[in-house]
Amino acid sequence: MTHHTSSIRRGLTRRAFAGGIAGAAALAVPALRAQSSNRIVLGQSAAFTGAAAQLGIQFHAGAKLFFDQYNAQGSGRARVEIEQMDDGYEPDRCAENTQKLLDKDVFALFGYIGTPTSVAALPLATKADMPFIAPFTGAMSLRQPFNRMAFHLRASYNDETELIVKNLVNLGLTRVAVFHQNDAYGKAGLDGTVLALASRGLKPVATGTVERNSVDVAAAVATINAANPQAVVQISAYKSCAAYIRAARKAGFGGSFYNVSFVGTQALADELGKDGAGVVVSQVVPNPFSTAKPITREFRDAIAQGGNKVQANFSSLEGYLAARLVAEGLRRAGGRSGRDGLISGLEAIGDTSFEGYAISLGPKDHVASSFVELSMLTGDGKVRT
């Protein structure tokens, strides 16, 4: 059930490599340095505890996997390290963490998890002329208007909800409700769904909300079930989405559930178990459980090379790709030093491919990918695309 929001450019020939990701990690990096002569420190504020913890944990694991093997290549270049801080997916804590990271003069901010947290952090990064790279969010408010400091790896929530609604309408499901988190993330997903429905002369038959880091879904279930929808688009984190699915079914709902990628696919599958059968999730990176694409083979080889300590899932693959994006920006910085060198290096990437995963960045285009496809939970902890 694979789709793309735009035609994906044919990938480059896979680099020959030995020992995990040597082909990617051996990218020669000039002396872009921060803090000391041999360290580049990226600051990451993310959820490592709470209802969205698995998103931060898995993204960080994938990024660290890449950087650990990248650093092991040596060659006299600066080591790239991540200084992580837990914000529990709360904007106020994220803002405090971000200010601390800025005060420590980290080289760049990287891998923030979520829309409300990123919305709190990006203005601080912008004021400090600090690159803000690969946040785990597809919110349009972080992409428009254009911000020279912000670089996005993933496709937008508008891309994801467009594909979801297209699929629903193609299946003849036009009575669509939206269950969403009551914050900037939920609004971003709701706006995308409303836009996609409106382009087809439709609108949501009902909406219901849940507070961030809460699983109190009873009111939303009652409101949405009363409208008798055929499908519910969910814009929330995995614990609340799992709670909603169980409660809605118990209350008699027999329709379909669709989620955007931020839900955390593996975390949702783990929460639901057999109750996850048939739940659809849109994805912004390739299926990490498949070896059909060179990038997923590289990722799985890297996991094996690292001693099989990292779980292969969509979130960890996104972290891995985000780290690889940083490394590519460093490589292309050439002789330019400092943060401006990293920004220029990222903008110099142009149209390329990470082993079949198309990337495009330029001076006026800081969104690297538009890749989106649909996946389905099978009820036995697995995911099919």
C-alpha positions as CSV (number, residue, x, y, z in Angstrom):
1,M,0.0,0.0,0.0
2,T,2.9,2.3,-0.8
3,H,2.3,5.8,-2.1
4,H,4.4,9.0,-2.5
5,T,3.4,12.6,-2.4
6,S,5.9,13.3,-5.2
7,S,7.8,11.1,-7.5
8,I,10.9,9.9,-5.6
9,R,14.1,10.5,-7.5
10,R,16.1,7.4,-8.4
11,G,18.7,6.8,-5.7
12,L,22.4,6.8,-6.1
13,T,24.3,3.6,-6.4
14,R,24.8,2.1,-3.0
15,R,28.2,2.8,-1.6
16,A,30.3,-0.3,-1.0
17,F,31.1,-0.5,2.7
18,A,32.4,-2.8,5.3
19,G,31.8,-2.9,9.0
20,G,28.3,-1.5,9.2
21,I,28.0,2.0,7.8
22,A,31.6,2.6,6.8
23,G,30.4,3.8,3.4
24,A,28.3,6.5,5.0
25,A,30.5,7.1,8.0
26,A,33.7,7.5,6.0
27,L,32.5,10.8,4.5
28,A,35.4,13.1,5.0
29,V,34.6,15.9,7.4
30,P,36.6,19.1,7.6
31,A,37.5,20.8,10.9
32,L,34.1,22.2,11.8
33,R,34.5,22.3,15.6
34,A,32.8,23.5,18.7
35,Q,33.6,23.4,22.4
36,S,37.1,21.9,21.7
37,S,39.4,21.1,18.9
38,N,37.9,17.6,18.4
39,R,34.3,17.7,19.5
40,I,31.0,18.8,17.8
41,V,28.2,18.7,20.4
42,L,24.6,18.7,19.3
43,G,22.0,19.6,21.9
44,Q,18.8,17.5,22.0
45,S,15.8,18.2,24.2
46,A,13.2,15.4,23.8
47,A,10.8,13.2,25.6
48,F,12.7,10.5,27.4
49,T,10.0,10.0,30.0
50,G,6.3,10.2,30.0
51,A,3.6,9.4,27.4
52,A,5.8,10.1,24.4
53,A,9.0,8.7,25.8
54,Q,9.5,5.9,23.2
55,L,9.7,8.5,20.5
56,G,12.7,10.3,22.1
57,I,14.3,7.1,23.2
58,Q,14.1,5.4,19.8
59,F,15.1,8.5,17.7
60,H,18.1,9.1,19.9
61,A,19.1,5.5,19.7
62,G,19.1,5.6,15.9
63,A,21.0,8.9,15.8
64,K,23.6,7.7,18.3
65,L,24.0,4.4,16.3
66,F,25.1,6.4,13.3
67,F,27.3,8.9,15.1
68,D,29.0,6.1,17.2
69,Q,30.0,4.3,14.0
70,Y,30.8,7.5,12.2
71,N,33.1,8.6,15.0
72,A,34.8,5.2,15.0
73,Q,36.1,6.0,11.5
74,G,38.4,8.6,13.0
75,S,40.6,10.1,10.3
76,G,41.5,13.0,12.5
77,R,38.1,14.7,12.2
78,A,35.9,16.1,15.0
79,R,33.8,13.6,16.9
80,V,30.0,14.3,16.8
81,E,28.2,13.8,20.2
82,I,24.7,14.4,21.4
83,E,24.0,16.1,24.7
84,Q,20.4,14.9,25.6
85,M,18.0,16.5,28.0
86,D,14.6,15.2,29.0
87,D,11.6,17.5,28.6
88,G,8.8,15.0,29.0
89,Y,7.1,16.4,25.9
90,E,6.3,19.6,27.8
91,P,7.0,22.9,26.1
92,D,8.0,24.8,29.3
93,R,10.6,22.2,30.2
94,C,11.8,22.2,26.6
95,A,12.3,25.9,26.6
96,E,14.3,25.7,29.8
97,N,16.4,22.9,28.4
98,T,17.0,24.8,25.2
99,Q,18.2,27.9,27.0
100,K,20.6,25.7,29.0
101,L,21.9,24.1,25.8
102,L,22.4,27.6,24.2
103,D,24.2,28.8,27.4
104,K,26.5,25.8,27.0
105,D,27.2,26.9,23.4
106,V,26.4,23.6,21.7
107,F,27.1,23.6,18.0
108,A,23.5,23.0,16.9
109,L,20.1,21.8,18.2
110,F,19.1,18.4,16.9
111,G,16.3,15.9,17.0
112,Y,13.7,17.7,19.1
113,I,10.6,15.6,19.6
114,G,7.2,17.1,18.9
115,T,5.4,20.2,17.7
116,P,4.6,22.0,21.0
117,T,8.1,21.6,22.2
118,S,9.7,22.6,18.9
119,V,7.4,25.6,18.7
120,A,8.8,26.7,22.1
121,A,12.4,26.1,21.1
122,L,12.7,27.4,17.6
123,P,12.4,31.1,18.5
124,L,15.2,30.7,21.0
125,A,17.3,29.0,18.4
126,T,16.6,31.7,15.8
127,K,17.4,34.5,18.2
128,A,20.8,32.8,19.0
129,D,21.5,32.1,15.3
130,M,21.6,28.4,16.2
131,P,20.8,25.7,13.6
132,F,17.7,23.7,14.5
133,I,18.0,20.4,12.6
134,A,15.6,17.5,12.0
135,P,12.8,18.0,14.6
136,F,10.5,15.1,14.8
137,T,7.4,17.0,13.7
138,G,5.6,17.8,10.4
139,A,3.9,21.0,11.5
140,M,3.6,23.7,8.9
141,S,4.1,26.4,11.5
142,L,7.7,25.4,11.9
143,R,8.3,25.4,8.1
144,Q,6.4,28.6,7.0
145,P,7.5,31.3,6.9
146,F,11.0,30.1,5.8
147,N,13.6,30.2,8.6
148,R,17.3,30.0,7.8
149,M,18.0,28.2,11.1
150,A,15.5,25.4,10.6
151,F,16.2,22.2,8.6
152,H,13.6,19.5,8.3
153,L,14.3,15.9,7.3
154,R,10.7,14.6,7.2
155,A,7.6,15.3,5.1
156,S,4.9,17.6,6.6
157,Y,1.7,16.6,8.4
158,N,-0.1,18.2,5.4
159,D,1.7,15.6,3.2
160,E,0.7,12.8,5.5
161,T,-3.0,13.8,6.0
162,E,-3.3,14.4,2.2
163,L,-2.3,10.8,1.6
164,I,-4.6,9.5,4.4
165,V,-7.6,11.4,3.1
166,K,-6.9,10.4,-0.5
167,N,-6.8,6.7,0.7
168,L,-10.0,7.1,2.6
169,V,-11.9,8.7,-0.3
170,N,-10.6,6.1,-2.7
171,L,-12.1,3.4,-0.4
172,G,-15.4,5.3,-0.3
173,L,-15.1,6.4,3.3
174,T,-16.3,10.0,3.3
175,R,-17.7,10.3,6.9
176,V,-14.4,11.2,8.6
177,A,-13.9,12.3,12.2
178,V,-10.7,13.7,13.8
179,F,-9.4,12.8,17.3
180,H,-6.6,15.2,18.1
181,Q,-4.3,16.4,20.9
182,N,-5.4,19.8,22.3
183,D,-2.2,21.6,21.4
184,A,0.0,22.8,18.5
185,Y,0.6,19.3,17.2
186,G,-3.1,18.4,17.3
187,K,-4.0,21.6,15.5
188,A,-1.4,21.0,12.8
189,G,-2.8,17.6,12.1
190,L,-6.4,18.8,12.2
191,D,-5.6,21.7,9.9
192,G,-4.0,19.3,7.4
193,T,-6.9,16.9,7.5
194,V,-9.5,19.7,7.1
195,L,-7.5,21.0,4.1
196,A,-7.4,17.6,2.5
197,L,-11.1,17.0,3.1
198,A,-12.0,20.5,1.8
199,S,-10.2,19.9,-1.5
200,R,-12.7,17.1,-2.0
201,G,-15.8,19.0,-0.9
202,L,-15.8,17.3,2.5
203,K,-15.4,18.3,6.2
204,P,-15.0,16.3,9.4
205,V,-18.3,14.9,10.7
206,A,-17.0,15.4,14.3
207,T,-13.9,16.3,16.3
208,G,-12.7,15.3,19.8
209,T,-9.7,16.2,21.8
210,V,-7.3,14.8,24.5
211,E,-4.9,16.8,26.6
212,R,-1.2,16.3,26.0
213,N,0.3,13.5,28.1
214,S,-3.2,12.3,29.1
215,V,-5.3,9.2,28.2
216,D,-8.6,10.7,29.3
217,V,-10.5,10.0,26.1
218,A,-14.0,9.3,27.3
219,A,-15.5,12.7,26.2
220,A,-13.9,12.4,22.7
221,V,-15.2,8.9,22.2
222,A,-18.7,9.9,23.1
223,T,-18.7,13.0,20.8
224,I,-17.2,11.2,17.8
225,N,-19.1,7.9,18.1
226,A,-22.4,9.9,18.2
227,A,-21.6,11.3,14.7
228,N,-21.3,7.8,13.3
229,P,-18.1,8.2,11.3
230,Q,-16.7,5.6,9.0
231,A,-13.1,6.4,9.9
232,V,-11.2,8.4,12.6
233,V,-8.0,10.2,11.8
234,Q,-5.9,10.4,15.0
235,I,-3.4,13.2,15.7
236,S,-2.0,12.3,19.1
237,A,0.8,10.3,20.8
238,Y,0.7,6.5,21.1
239,K,-0.7,6.1,24.6
240,S,-3.7,8.3,24.0
241,C,-4.3,6.9,20.6
242,A,-4.3,3.3,21.9
243,A,-6.6,4.3,24.7
244,Y,-9.0,6.0,22.2
245,I,-9.0,2.9,19.9
246,R,-9.9,0.5,22.7
247,A,-12.5,2.8,24.2
248,A,-14.2,3.6,20.9
249,R,-14.4,0.0,19.9
250,K,-15.8,-0.9,23.3
251,A,-18.4,1.7,22.8
252,G,-19.5,0.2,19.5
253,F,-17.4,1.9,16.8
254,G,-16.6,-0.5,14.0
255,G,-14.8,1.8,11.5
256,S,-11.2,2.4,10.6
257,F,-8.4,4.2,12.5
258,Y,-5.7,6.3,10.7
259,N,-2.7,7.8,12.4
260,V,0.1,10.1,11.3
261,S,3.7,9.1,11.8
262,F,4.3,11.0,15.1
263,V,2.1,8.5,16.9
264,G,5.2,6.2,17.1
265,T,4.3,3.1,15.1
266,Q,6.1,0.5,17.1
267,A,5.1,2.0,20.4
268,L,1.4,2.0,19.2
269,A,1.7,-1.6,18.1
270,D,3.2,-2.5,21.5
271,E,0.5,-0.7,23.4
272,L,-2.3,-2.3,21.4
273,G,-1.1,-5.8,20.8
274,K,-3.7,-7.8,19.0
275,D,-6.1,-4.9,19.2
276,G,-3.9,-3.1,16.7
277,A,-4.9,-5.3,13.7
278,G,-6.0,-3.1,10.8
279,V,-4.9,0.3,12.3
280,V,-3.2,2.4,9.6
281,V,-0.2,4.7,10.2
282,S,1.3,7.1,7.6
283,Q,5.1,6.9,7.5
284,V,7.8,9.4,6.4
285,V,10.7,7.0,6.3
286,P,10.9,3.6,4.5
287,N,9.8,0.4,6.3
288,P,12.8,-0.5,8.6
289,F,11.6,-4.2,8.7
290,S,12.0,-4.6,5.0
291,T,15.3,-5.1,3.1
292,A,13.8,-4.0,-0.2
293,K,15.6,-0.6,0.0
294,P,19.4,-0.1,0.2
295,I,18.9,2.4,3.1
296,T,17.1,-0.1,5.2
297,R,19.7,-2.7,4.5
298,E,22.4,-0.2,5.5
299,F,20.5,0.6,8.7
300,R,20.0,-3.1,9.7
301,D,23.7,-3.8,8.9
302,A,24.6,-0.9,11.2
303,I,22.5,-2.3,14.0
304,A,24.2,-5.7,13.6
305,Q,27.6,-4.1,13.5
306,G,26.7,-2.2,16.8
307,G,25.9,-5.5,18.5
308,N,22.1,-5.5,18.0
309,K,21.6,-3.0,20.8
310,V,19.2,-0.8,18.8
311,Q,15.6,-1.8,18.0
312,A,14.8,-1.4,14.3
313,N,11.7,0.7,14.0
314,F,10.5,3.8,12.1
315,S,11.5,6.2,14.9
316,S,15.1,4.8,15.2
317,L,15.5,4.9,11.4
318,E,14.4,8.5,11.4
319,G,17.0,9.3,14.0
320,Y,19.7,7.4,11.9
321,L,18.7,9.4,8.8
322,A,18.7,12.7,10.7
323,A,22.3,12.0,11.9
324,R,23.3,11.1,8.4
325,L,21.9,14.4,7.2
326,V,24.1,16.3,9.8
327,A,27.1,14.3,8.6
328,E,26.4,15.2,5.0
329,G,26.1,18.9,5.9
330,L,29.5,18.7,7.7
331,R,31.1,17.0,4.7
332,R,29.8,19.6,2.3
333,A,30.9,22.5,4.4
334,G,34.3,22.3,2.8
335,G,36.7,24.8,4.4
336,R,33.9,26.9,5.9
337,S,33.9,26.8,9.7
338,G,31.4,27.3,12.4
339,R,27.6,27.2,12.3
340,D,27.5,29.2,9.1
341,G,29.6,26.5,7.6
342,L,27.2,23.8,8.7
343,I,24.2,25.8,7.3
344,S,26.0,26.3,4.0
345,G,27.0,22.7,3.9
346,L,23.4,21.6,4.4
347,E,22.1,24.0,1.8
348,A,24.8,22.7,-0.6
349,I,23.3,19.1,-0.5
350,G,21.0,19.8,-3.4
351,D,19.3,16.8,-4.9
352,T,20.8,13.5,-3.7
353,S,19.9,10.2,-2.1
354,F,20.7,8.3,1.0
355,E,20.8,4.9,-0.5
356,G,17.4,5.3,-2.2
357,Y,15.9,7.8,0.3
358,A,15.6,11.0,-1.8
359,I,16.9,14.2,-0.2
360,S,16.7,17.8,-1.5
361,L,18.0,20.9,0.3
362,G,19.0,24.3,-1.0
363,P,19.3,28.0,0.1
364,K,15.6,28.5,0.0
365,D,14.4,24.9,0.6
366,H,15.0,23.5,4.0
367,V,12.6,20.5,3.8
368,A,14.7,17.5,2.8
369,S,12.0,14.9,2.0
370,S,8.5,14.6,0.8
371,F,8.4,10.8,1.1
372,V,5.1,9.4,2.6
373,E,3.6,6.0,2.5
374,L,0.9,4.1,4.4
375,S,1.5,1.2,6.7
376,M,-0.9,-1.1,8.6
377,L,-0.5,-2.9,12.0
378,T,-1.0,-6.6,11.8
379,G,-2.0,-7.3,15.4
380,D,1.1,-9.5,16.2
381,G,3.4,-6.6,16.8
382,K,4.4,-6.2,13.1
383,V,3.9,-3.6,10.5
384,R,3.0,-4.1,6.8
385,T,3.6,-1.5,4.1
